[in-house]
Amino acid sequence: MRITQVTTRVVNLGFRNAVLVRIDTDTGLAGIAETVMKRWTLAIEQAIRRLGSTLIGRDPTEIEDIWEKIYRDSFWVGGAVHATALSAIDCALWDILARACQVPVYKLHGGPTRQRVPVYCHCRAGSSPEEFASRVVDCVRQGYRAIKTTLPLFYGVSDGGPASYSGTDGSLPRTLKETEYLEPDVIDRIAEFLEAARQAAGAKVGIAVDCHGRLNLKAALRLARRVERLNLMFLEEPVPPENAEVLAILRRESPVPIAAGERWATIHGVREFLEKQAVDVLQCDLVNCGGFTALKKIAALAEAHYVSLAPHNPNGPLATVMNLHFAASIPNFLILETVGTDSDRELWRELLGEDLRLEDGCLSVPCGPGYGVALREAALEGRPYEPRPGWR
């Protein structure tokens, strides 16, 4: 079996553009994958095409060798942009191999370790604690047992910009830097949102907060200590993602679990943070960190440090399915991110031709060959690329 063609297609999936990849072989077998990297979509597509051109004539089952050669022969190793293009190719190759063996992808990685995968949904905080509490209740009614919100009060609309898809109608400008002064009452006001959510959700619902690296060390510690009694699931990226020393200090002193990793790629990008015990929960993204091959190695490294994985995944339906297979292949899995909006559930039906079946806060792992799903080609029409600028 030999690779004959690597093709890409950019499709608009609501608030993000996805790059869909298809790898064809001379046997008629093909593998598919999805990747998303907001703000870098067209660069990623070109990188995939460039790397894909080197694969023509290769045996698609030589996945480890292909991964290593793509990584090293690119010379400019490391970084999420390079790793995202590599992820798309790697994930499509695993789909081919699993289809050739007539097994689900997770079977090739030693699974299943679970048949159902716990997930959380995004829940916009809104402009008041009461509004947030109401939205949390709606998420629980839909069947979710865990939710995540972007840091309340941030990503505000007062400066004329739109609110984040998971964010707030807050008062702090999106241009605020992590090194700038925060008014004394900001941490208390944020805590009021989270206290209202906990009271509305009850003791058993997981609540996480994505800070998007918007705080400095001292502000992050103030927030963690202020909300200690709320038993949050985790604080995500409380500080910017580059400095392992700072994150390690925060993790040691915080009473709330610290999560990070969506902007880290390959075992080389993750190693220092695990060695310095800088995170409780690792959030590398399957479609940005180097694919199945890379994330399995990252998961093993994390397991040795008693760290669980909660993969970053505000992505499309195919990427979510790919993540379900990954979740079923490792022992140290915690929970999977999903967007969970009505529009995303409709997107699932439109692109995959089936309903997203959420049961007791979990999604079932597909058991068909490969990823166990097929994209509906007709549903991809009329979804052209749309530029989507962003900020911090």
C-alpha positions in Angstrom: 0.0 0.0 0.0 1.4 3.4 -1.0 0.3 7.0 -0.6 -0.9 8.5 -3.8 -2.4 11.9 -2.8 -2.7 14.3 0.2 -5.4 16.8 -0.2 -6.7 19.6 2.1 -10.0 21.5 2.4 -10.7 24.6 4.5 -14.2 24.8 5.8 -15.9 27.4 8.0 -17.3 25.7 11.2 -18.9 28.6 12.9 -16.5 30.6 15.0 -13.5 28.7 13.7 -12.1 27.5 10.4 -11.0 23.9 10.1 -8.6 22.2 7.7 -9.8 18.8 6.7 -7.1 16.4 5.4 -7.5 13.3 3.3 -4.7 10.9 2.4 -5.4 8.5 -0.4 -3.6 5.2 -1.2 -3.3 3.0 -4.2 -5.6 0.4 -2.6 -8.5 2.7 -2.4 -8.2 3.1 1.3 -8.2 6.7 2.5 -7.7 8.4 5.9 -9.2 11.6 7.1 -8.4 14.1 9.9 -9.3 17.6 11.1 -7.2 20.3 12.5 -8.0 23.8 13.8 -5.6 26.6 14.6 -7.4 29.8 14.8 -5.7 32.8 13.2 -3.3 30.5 11.4 -5.6 28.5 9.1 -4.2 29.3 5.7 -0.6 28.9 6.9 -1.4 25.5 8.3 -3.1 24.4 5.1 0.0 25.4 3.1 2.3 23.6 5.6 0.2 20.4 5.3 0.4 20.6 1.5 4.2 21.0 1.7 4.7 18.1 4.1 2.2 16.0 2.2 4.1 16.3 -1.1 7.0 14.4 0.6 4.8 11.4 1.4 3.8 10.4 -2.2 4.9 6.8 -2.7 5.4 6.1 1.1 3.9 3.2 2.9 1.2 4.9 5.1 1.6 2.3 7.8 5.2 3.4 8.6 3.7 6.1 10.9 6.5 6.4 13.5 9.2 6.7 10.8 7.1 9.2 8.8 6.5 11.3 12.0 10.2 11.4 12.8 11.3 12.3 9.3 8.7 15.1 9.0 9.7 16.5 12.4 13.5 16.3 11.9 13.8 17.0 8.2 11.8 20.2 8.6 14.9 21.5 10.5 12.9 24.2 12.2 11.6 21.8 14.8 9.2 22.6 17.6 6.3 25.0 17.9 2.6 24.5 17.5 2.4 25.7 13.9 4.7 23.0 12.6 3.2 20.5 14.9 -0.3 21.3 13.8 0.4 20.4 10.2 2.2 17.2 11.4 -0.8 16.4 13.6 -3.2 16.4 10.6 -1.1 14.0 8.6 -0.4 11.8 11.6 -4.0 11.4 12.5 -5.1 10.6 9.0 -2.4 7.9 8.8 -3.7 6.2 11.9 -7.2 6.3 10.3 -5.8 4.5 7.2 -4.0 1.8 9.3 -7.1 1.2 11.5 -9.3 0.9 8.4 -6.8 -1.5 6.8 -6.9 -3.7 10.0 -10.7 -3.3 10.3 -10.5 -2.0 13.9 -11.1 1.3 15.6 -8.1 3.5 16.0 -8.1 3.1 19.8 -7.5 -0.7 19.3 -4.2 0.0 17.7 -3.1 2.0 20.8 -4.1 -0.7 23.4 -7.6 0.4 24.1 -10.3 0.6 25.1 -9.5 1.9 28.6 -13.1 3.2 28.7 -16.2 3.0 26.5 -17.7 6.4 27.5 -15.7 9.6 27.7 -16.6 12.4 30.2 -16.8 15.8 28.6 -17.5 19.4 29.6 -19.1 22.2 27.7 -18.4 25.9 27.4 -20.7 28.2 29.4 -20.5 32.0 28.8 -20.4 33.9 32.1 -22.5 36.8 30.8 -22.7 40.2 32.4 -23.7 39.2 35.9 -23.4 36.3 38.4 -27.2 35.7 38.1 -26.9 35.3 34.3 -24.0 32.9 34.6 -25.9 30.8 37.2 -28.9 30.5 34.8 -26.6 29.4 32.0 -25.0 26.8 34.2 -28.4 25.4 35.1 -29.2 25.1 31.4 -26.0 23.2 30.7 -26.8 20.7 33.5 -30.3 20.3 32.1 -28.8 19.4 28.7 -26.9 16.5 30.4 -23.5 18.0 31.1 -21.8 17.2 34.4 -19.0 19.8 34.0 -18.7 23.2 32.5 -16.0 25.8 31.7 -16.2 29.5 31.4 -13.7 32.1 30.2 -12.5 34.4 33.0 -15.5 36.6 34.0 -15.2 40.3 33.4 -12.5 39.9 30.7 -13.1 40.0 26.9 -15.6 42.8 27.5 -17.7 44.5 24.9 -17.2 48.0 26.3 -14.3 48.7 23.9 -16.4 47.8 20.8 -15.2 44.3 20.4 -17.3 41.2 20.3 -17.5 38.9 23.3 -15.6 35.6 23.1 -17.6 32.6 22.1 -17.2 31.2 25.6 -16.5 34.5 27.3 -18.3 37.3 29.0 -20.0 40.6 28.4 -17.6 42.0 30.8 -16.1 45.4 31.6 -12.3 44.9 31.2 -10.9 45.7 27.8 -9.5 42.9 25.7 -6.2 44.8 25.4 -5.5 44.5 29.1 -2.0 42.9 29.7 -1.2 40.4 32.4 1.4 42.8 33.7 -1.1 45.7 34.1 -2.8 46.9 37.2 -6.1 45.2 38.2 -8.5 47.2 40.3 -8.7 45.9 43.9 -12.2 44.5 43.5 -11.7 42.6 40.3 -10.8 39.3 42.0 -13.8 39.5 44.3 -16.1 40.3 41.4 -14.9 37.3 39.5 -15.4 35.1 42.6 -19.0 36.3 42.8 -19.7 34.8 39.3 -18.1 31.5 40.4 -19.9 31.4 43.7 -23.3 31.9 41.9 -22.4 29.1 39.5 -21.5 26.7 42.4 -24.7 27.5 44.3 -26.8 27.0 41.1 -25.1 23.8 40.0 -24.7 22.0 43.3 -21.8 20.3 44.7 -21.3 17.5 42.1 -21.0 19.6 38.9 -17.4 20.3 37.7 -16.6 24.0 37.2 -13.5 25.1 35.4 -12.2 28.6 34.6 -10.1 29.4 31.5 -7.9 32.4 32.2 -6.2 32.4 28.8 -3.0 33.5 30.4 -4.5 36.9 31.4 -3.2 37.1 35.0 0.2 37.5 36.6 1.5 35.2 39.3 0.2 37.2 42.3 -3.2 37.9 40.7 -3.6 34.2 39.9 -2.7 33.2 43.5 -5.2 35.7 44.8 -7.9 34.2 42.6 -7.1 30.6 43.5 -7.1 31.4 47.3 -10.3 33.4 47.0 -12.3 30.6 45.3 -10.7 27.7 47.3 -13.9 26.6 49.0 -15.7 26.3 45.6 -13.8 23.1 44.7 -13.2 24.1 41.1 -12.2 21.4 38.7 -9.2 23.5 37.6 -7.9 27.0 36.7 -6.7 26.9 33.1 -3.7 28.9 32.0 -3.9 31.4 34.9 -0.6 32.9 33.7 1.0 33.0 30.2 2.3 29.6 29.0 6.0 30.2 28.4 7.6 30.2 31.9 7.7 26.8 33.6 9.3 28.3 36.8 6.4 30.7 37.4 3.8 28.1 36.6 5.5 25.7 39.0 5.4 28.2 41.8 1.7 28.8 41.1 0.9 25.1 41.1 2.7 24.5 44.4 0.9 27.4 46.2 -2.5 27.2 44.6 -5.3 25.3 46.5 -7.0 24.9 43.1 -5.7 22.4 40.5 -3.7 24.1 37.7 -4.3 23.1 34.1 -2.3 24.2 31.0 -0.7 22.9 27.8 -2.9 23.7 24.8 -0.1 25.8 23.4 2.6 23.2 24.0 3.7 20.7 21.3 5.5 17.4 21.3 7.2 15.8 24.3 10.0 18.3 23.9 7.7 21.2 24.5 6.0 19.5 27.5 9.0 17.9 29.2 10.2 20.9 31.2 6.7 21.6 32.6 6.2 18.1 33.8 9.7 17.8 35.3 9.2 21.0 37.2 5.7 19.7 38.4 4.1 22.9 37.0 0.7 21.4 36.2 -1.9 19.2 37.8 -3.8 18.7 34.5 -2.2 18.6 31.0 -4.3 20.0 28.1 -2.3 19.4 25.0 -4.5 19.4 21.8 -4.5 16.2 19.7 -4.6 18.3 16.5 -1.9 20.8 17.5 0.7 18.9 19.5 1.8 16.4 16.9 -1.1 14.0 16.5 -1.8 10.6 18.0 1.8 9.6 17.8 2.9 12.6 19.8 0.1 12.8 22.3 0.4 9.1 23.3 4.1 9.8 24.2 3.1 13.0 26.1 0.4 11.0 28.0 3.0 8.4 29.0 5.3 11.1 30.2 2.5 12.7 32.1 1.5 9.3 33.7 5.0 9.0 35.1 4.5 12.3 36.9 0.9 11.4 38.1 -0.6 14.0 35.8 -3.9 13.5 34.0 -5.0 14.7 30.6 -7.9 16.9 29.7 -7.3 17.7 26.0 -8.0 21.1 24.6 -10.7 20.6 21.9 -12.9 23.6 21.0 -12.8 22.1 17.5 -15.2 20.5 15.0 -17.0 17.2 15.0 -14.3 15.1 13.4 -11.6 16.3 15.8 -13.9 15.5 18.7 -14.4 11.9 17.4 -10.6 11.6 17.0 -10.3 12.7 20.7 -12.8 10.1 21.8 -10.4 7.5 20.4 -7.5 9.0 22.1 -9.4 9.1 25.4 -10.1 5.4 25.1 -6.4 4.6 24.6 -4.8 6.0 27.8 -5.2 5.3 31.5 -4.6 8.8 32.8 -7.5 10.6 31.1 -9.6 13.1 33.0 -12.1 14.9 30.8 -12.5 16.2 27.2 -13.4 19.8 26.2 -16.3 20.3 23.8 -18.1 23.5 22.9 -21.6 22.1 23.5 -23.7 24.8 21.9 -26.9 24.2 19.9 -25.0 25.3 16.8 -22.3 22.8 17.4 -24.8 20.0 17.9 -26.4 20.9 14.6 -23.0 20.9 13.0 -22.4 17.4 14.3 -25.7 16.2 12.7 -24.9 18.1 9.4 -21.3 16.9 9.0 -21.5 13.3 10.4 -25.2 12.5 9.8 -25.9 11.5 13.3 -26.9 13.1 16.6 -24.5 13.9 19.3 -25.6 11.5 22.1 -24.7 12.8 25.5 -25.5 10.5 28.3 -24.8 11.4 32.0 -22.1 13.9 30.9 -20.3 11.4 28.6 -19.9 10.6 24.9 -19.6 7.1 23.6 -16.5 6.0 21.7 -17.3 5.0 18.0 -16.4 1.3 17.4 -16.3 1.2 13.6 -13.1 0.8 11.6 -10.8 3.8 11.7 -12.4 6.8 13.5 -15.7 5.1 12.9 -17.3 8.1 11.1 -17.6 9.5 7.6 -17.8 13.2 6.7 -20.8 14.1 4.5 -19.2 15.7 1.5 -22.4 17.6 0.5 -22.5 19.2 3.9 -19.0 20.7 3.4 -20.2 22.8 0.4 -21.0 26.4 1.0 -18.6 26.7 4.0 -15.8 28.9 2.6 -13.0 30.2 4.7 -13.7 33.3 6.7 -10.9 35.4 8.2 -11.3 35.5 12.0 -8.9 37.9 13.8 -8.5 37.5 17.5 -6.7 38.7 20.5 -5.0 37.3 23.6 
